[in-house]
């Protein structure tokens, strides 16, 4: 019977060894997952920062474009206003004559 005990003892030792290797593999896997999660979190944060910076650049460019367009529209509006004022001033004498004529019924 001592041979059977020896085999049983070897089986238990092998089970213990495999259990320890399994625990080590689990800890290693858990650490790998934690490391991967941290790297992913850092990558996401970095991408969000870069996206915000790029968004700011695009926003500033668009605002500059809009500001330029507003200025151009203002200049166009001034030109149109001056053109209409000149046209109106050219008709002023005729308008005054007509009003005077209509009021005095001549």
LUMDREN-221547 format. One line per field, with one value per atom (N, C-alpha, C): x, y, z; residue number from 1; atom name. Coordinates in nm, 3 decimals, decimal comma, padded with zeros to 5 digits. Example, Ala and Ser with C-alpha at 12.3 -4.5 7.8 and 13.67 -1.06 7.14 Angstrom:
2
x = c(01,319;01,230;01,320;01,285;01,367;01,290)
y = c(-00,569;-00,450;-00,330;-00,225;-00,106;00,003)
z = c(00,780;00,780;00,780;00,708;00,714;00,787)
pos = c(1;1;1;2;2;2)
site = c(N;CA;C;N;CA;C)
// end
This chain:
106
x = c(00,079;00,000;00,084;00,209;00,286;00,297;00,293;00,303;00,180;00,062;-00,061;-00,055;-00,005;00,006;00,102;00,203;00,300;00,237;00,159;00,091;-00,011;-00,088;-00,186;-00,116;-00,003;00,072;00,123;00,168;00,216;00,101;-00,015;-00,132;-00,167;-00,166;-00,197;-00,092;00,033;00,137;00,118;00,083;00,061;-00,061;-00,168;-00,285;-00,248;-00,168;-00,124;-00,040;00,051;00,134;00,047;-00,049;-00,138;-00,226;-00,270;-00,350;-00,269;-00,144;-00,058;-00,031;-00,009;00,014;-00,112;-00,227;-00,355;-00,375;-00,346;-00,357;-00,262;-00,140;-00,044;-00,095;-00,149;-00,201;-00,318;-00,405;-00,518;-00,469;-00,370;-00,317;-00,251;-00,179;-00,114;-00,219;-00,322;-00,430;-00,500;-00,529;-00,594;-00,508;-00,378;-00,287;-00,281;-00,282;-00,282;-00,409;-00,522;-00,649;-00,645;-00,599;-00,590;-00,498;-00,386;-00,292;-00,356;-00,422;-00,490;-00,600;-00,675;-00,781;-00,723;-00,614;-00,550;-00,496;-00,432;-00,380;-00,496;-00,605;-00,721;-00,779;-00,787;-00,838;-00,750;-00,620;-00,527;-00,539;-00,555;-00,570;-00,698;-00,805;-00,932;-00,918;-00,856;-00,836;-00,751;-00,647;-00,559;-00,637;-00,716;-00,795;-00,898;-00,958;-01,055;-00,988;-00,867;-00,794;-00,760;-00,710;-00,675;-00,799;-00,909;-01,033;-01,080;-01,069;-01,109;-01,020;-00,890;-00,798;-00,829;-00,852;-00,886;-01,019;-01,113;-01,242;-01,226;-01,139;-01,112;-01,052;-00,960;-00,897;-01,002;-01,085;-01,190;-01,288;-01,324;-01,418;-01,360;-01,233;-01,170;-01,165;-01,131;-01,127;-01,266;-01,366;-01,502;-01,546;-01,511;-01,546;-01,476;-01,351;-01,280;-01,349;-01,391;-01,461;-01,593;-01,666;-01,794;-01,772;-01,670;-01,641;-01,607;-01,527;-01,490;-01,615;-01,703;-01,826;-01,915;-01,920;-01,999;-01,942;-01,809;-01,746;-01,773;-01,765;-01,795;-01,939;-02,030;-02,171;-02,191;-02,119;-02,128;-02,079;-01,968;-01,915;-02,014;-02,069;-02,168;-02,290;-02,332;-02,446;-02,418;-02,297;-02,260;-02,264;-02,211;-02,212;-02,353;-02,438;-02,579;-02,649;-02,622;-02,681;-02,639;-02,510;-02,461;-02,523;-02,536;-02,596;-02,742;-02,816;-02,957;-02,969;-02,880;-02,882;-02,858;-02,760;-02,729;-02,849;-02,909;-03,026;-03,141;-03,162;-03,268;-03,243;-03,118;-03,084;-03,104;-03,083;-03,105;-03,253;-03,338;-03,483;-03,545;-03,467;-03,519;-03,586;-03,523;-03,582;-03,717;-03,724;-03,852;-03,957;-03,916;-04,011;-04,065;-03,978;-04,021;-04,117;-04,084;-04,173;-04,309;-04,309;-04,436;-04,519;-04,452;-04,525;-04,582;-04,503;-04,550;-04,667;-04,655;-04,762;-04,889;-04,876;-04,994;-05,059;-04,977;-05,031;-05,098;-05,035;-05,091;-05,192;-05,206;-05,299;-05,278;-05,159;-05,129;-05,140)
y = c(-00,120;00,000;00,128;00,124;00,246;00,306;00,224;00,275;00,357;00,313;00,388;00,524;00,529;00,655;00,748;00,695;00,774;00,832;00,754;00,804;00,911;00,887;00,984;01,112;01,096;01,214;01,291;01,224;01,291;01,362;01,299;01,363;01,491;01,486;01,606;01,716;01,679;01,777;01,841;01,757;01,808;01,901;01,864;01,951;02,085;02,082;02,203;02,289;02,226;02,298;02,362;02,286;02,340;02,452;02,438;02,542;02,671;02,658;02,775;02,839;02,758;02,810;02,880;02,822;02,882;03,017;03,025;03,152;03,257;03,216;03,308;03,356;03,264;03,301;03,398;03,375;03,466;03,605;03,609;03,739;03,812;03,737;03,796;03,849;03,771;03,813;03,936;03,936;04,052;04,178;04,163;04,277;04,325;04,231;04,268;04,344;04,300;04,369;04,508;04,520;04,652;04,746;04,695;04,776;04,820;04,727;04,760;04,863;04,849;04,946;05,085;05,091;05,220;05,282;05,202;05,253;05,304;05,229;05,270;05,400;05,413;05,536;05,654;05,634;05,741;05,778;05,677;05,703;05,782;05,746;05,817;05,962;05,983;06,120;06,201;06,139;06,207;06,242;06,147;06,171;06,282;06,283;06,389;06,525;06,532;06,660;06,706;06,613;06,649;06,692;06,622;06,658;06,798;06,828;06,960;07,068;07,041;07,138;07,158;07,050;07,060;07,132;07,104;07,172;07,323;07,360;07,503;07,568;07,498;07,552;07,571;07,470;07,479;07,590;07,600;07,704;07,842;07,863;07,994;08,028;07,930;07,955;07,992;07,921;07,950;08,088;08,122;08,254;08,365;08,343;08,441;08,457;08,345;08,349;08,423;08,395;08,463;08,612;08,647;08,787;08,860;08,796;08,856;08,876;08,777;08,788;08,900;08,915;09,023;09,158;09,170;09,295;09,326;09,223;09,241;09,285;09,223;09,261;09,405;09,444;09,581;09,679;09,647;09,734;09,741;09,627;09,625;09,709;09,696;09,774;09,923;09,963;10,105;10,156;10,075;10,114;10,128;10,033;10,038;10,158;10,186;10,302;10,431;10,442;10,563;10,578;10,466;10,469;10,516;10,462;10,502;10,647;10,691;10,829;10,924;10,892;10,975;10,978;10,863;10,856;10,939;10,926;11,002;11,151;11,191;11,333;11,388;11,305;11,347;11,370;11,301;11,315;11,417;11,474;11,563;11,686;11,749;11,870;11,838;11,729;11,691;11,660;11,593;11,558;11,684;11,780;11,905;11,979;11,986;12,054;11,986;11,856;11,783;11,806;11,799;11,823;11,964;12,060;12,200;12,211;12,150;12,154;12,090;11,973;11,904;11,979;12,044;12,115;12,247;12,311;12,441;12,423;12,305;12,271;12,357;12,374;12,453;12,372)
z = c(00,000;00,000;00,000;00,037;00,036;-00,104;-00,208;-00,343;-00,377;-00,331;-00,357;-00,287;-00,167;-00,096;-00,169;-00,221;-00,293;-00,420;-00,490;-00,610;-00,572;-00,468;-00,420;-00,377;-00,310;-00,267;-00,388;-00,491;-00,611;-00,684;-00,683;-00,746;-00,672;-00,538;-00,459;-00,483;-00,490;-00,516;-00,654;-00,752;-00,887;-00,889;-00,816;-00,806;-00,743;-00,638;-00,571;-00,667;-00,739;-00,836;-00,944;-00,997;-01,101;-01,046;-00,923;-00,860;-00,845;-00,806;-00,792;-00,928;-01,030;-01,165;-01,216;-01,184;-01,225;-01,156;-01,027;-00,954;-01,013;-01,045;-01,105;-01,242;-01,319;-01,450;-01,435;-01,337;-01,313;-01,273;-01,180;-01,138;-01,256;-01,335;-01,452;-01,550;-01,572;-01,663;-01,607;-01,477;-01,415;-01,429;-01,408;-01,421;-01,566;-01,658;-01,801;-01,836;-01,784;-01,809;-01,748;-01,623;-01,559;-01,637;-01,679;-01,757;-01,888;-01,954;-02,080;-02,061;-01,952;-01,924;-01,897;-01,823;-01,794;-01,922;-02,006;-02,133;-02,221;-02,223;-02,302;-02,249;-02,115;-02,055;-02,092;-02,086;-02,121;-02,269;-02,353;-02,497;-02,524;-02,455;-02,472;-02,427;-02,312;-02,263;-02,360;-02,411;-02,507;-02,634;-02,682;-02,804;-02,780;-02,661;-02,630;-02,625;-02,567;-02,563;-02,705;-02,786;-02,924;-03,002;-02,981;-03,050;-03,009;-02,880;-02,832;-02,892;-02,900;-02,959;-03,107;-03,179;-03,321;-03,338;-03,248;-03,254;-03,235;-03,144;-03,121;-03,246;-03,311;-03,431;-03,541;-03,561;-03,663;-03,628;-03,501;-03,457;-03,484;-03,449;-03,471;-03,620;-03,702;-03,847;-03,899;-03,853;-03,897;-03,849;-03,725;-03,673;-03,753;-03,790;-03,872;-04,006;-04,064;-04,193;-04,181;-04,074;-04,052;-04,028;-03,951;-03,924;-04,054;-04,137;-04,266;-04,352;-04,353;-04,431;-04,377;-04,246;-04,186;-04,228;-04,224;-04,264;-04,411;-04,496;-04,638;-04,659;-04,584;-04,596;-04,549;-04,444;-04,395;-04,499;-04,563;-04,669;-04,785;-04,821;-04,930;-04,891;-04,765;-04,717;-04,720;-04,684;-04,688;-04,832;-04,924;-05,065;-05,117;-05,079;-05,123;-05,062;-04,935;-04,867;-04,936;-04,966;-05,033;-05,172;-05,243;-05,376;-05,368;-05,272;-05,257;-05,210;-05,122;-05,075;-05,194;-05,275;-05,392;-05,487;-05,508;-05,595;-05,538;-05,405;-05,339;-05,344;-05,322;-05,328;-05,470;-05,570;-05,708;-05,737;-05,665;-05,685;-05,590;-05,502;-05,398;-05,458;-05,554;-05,613;-05,678;-05,753;-05,815;-05,710;-05,600;-05,495;-05,428;-05,402;-05,338;-05,430;-05,559;-05,654;-05,659;-05,659;-05,666;-05,540;-05,423;-05,297;-05,296;-05,334;-05,336;-05,434;-05,548;-05,648;-05,597;-05,532;-05,482;-05,367;-05,282;-05,167;-05,213;-05,304;-05,350;-05,461;-05,510;-05,619;-05,741;-05,782;-05,903;-06,025)
pos = c(1;1;1;2;2;2;3;3;3;4;4;4;5;5;5;6;6;6;7;7;7;8;8;8;9;9;9;10;10;10;11;11;11;12;12;12;13;13;13;14;14;14;15;15;15;16;16;16;17;17;17;18;18;18;19;19;19;20;20;20;21;21;21;22;22;22;23;23;23;24;24;24;25;25;25;26;26;26;27;27;27;28;28;28;29;29;29;30;30;30;31;31;31;32;32;32;33;33;33;34;34;34;35;35;35;36;36;36;37;37;37;38;38;38;39;39;39;40;40;40;41;41;41;42;42;42;43;43;43;44;44;44;45;45;45;46;46;46;47;47;47;48;48;48;49;49;49;50;50;50;51;51;51;52;52;52;53;53;53;54;54;54;55;55;55;56;56;56;57;57;57;58;58;58;59;59;59;60;60;60;61;61;61;62;62;62;63;63;63;64;64;64;65;65;65;66;66;66;67;67;67;68;68;68;69;69;69;70;70;70;71;71;71;72;72;72;73;73;73;74;74;74;75;75;75;76;76;76;77;77;77;78;78;78;79;79;79;80;80;80;81;81;81;82;82;82;83;83;83;84;84;84;85;85;85;86;86;86;87;87;87;88;88;88;89;89;89;90;90;90;91;91;91;92;92;92;93;93;93;94;94;94;95;95;95;96;96;96;97;97;97;98;98;98;99;99;99;100;100;100;101;101;101;102;102;102;103;103;103;104;104;104;105;105;105;106;106;106)
site = c(N;CA;C;N;CA;C;N;CA;C;N;CA;C;N;CA;C;N;CA;C;N;CA;C;N;CA;C;N;CA;C;N;CA;C;N;CA;C;N;CA;C;N;CA;C;N;CA;C;N;CA;C;N;CA;C;N;CA;C;N;CA;C;N;CA;C;N;CA;C;N;CA;C;N;CA;C;N;CA;C;N;CA;C;N;CA;C;N;CA;C;N;CA;C;N;CA;C;N;CA;C;N;CA;C;N;CA;C;N;CA;C;N;CA;C;N;CA;C;N;CA;C;N;CA;C;N;CA;C;N;CA;C;N;CA;C;N;CA;C;N;CA;C;N;CA;C;N;CA;C;N;CA;C;N;CA;C;N;CA;C;N;CA;C;N;CA;C;N;CA;C;N;CA;C;N;CA;C;N;CA;C;N;CA;C;N;CA;C;N;CA;C;N;CA;C;N;CA;C;N;CA;C;N;CA;C;N;CA;C;N;CA;C;N;CA;C;N;CA;C;N;CA;C;N;CA;C;N;CA;C;N;CA;C;N;CA;C;N;CA;C;N;CA;C;N;CA;C;N;CA;C;N;CA;C;N;CA;C;N;CA;C;N;CA;C;N;CA;C;N;CA;C;N;CA;C;N;CA;C;N;CA;C;N;CA;C;N;CA;C;N;CA;C;N;CA;C;N;CA;C;N;CA;C;N;CA;C;N;CA;C;N;CA;C;N;CA;C;N;CA;C;N;CA;C;N;CA;C;N;CA;C;N;CA;C;N;CA;C;N;CA;C;N;CA;C;N;CA;C;N;CA;C;N;CA;C;N;CA;C;N;CA;C;N;CA;C;N;CA;C)
// end
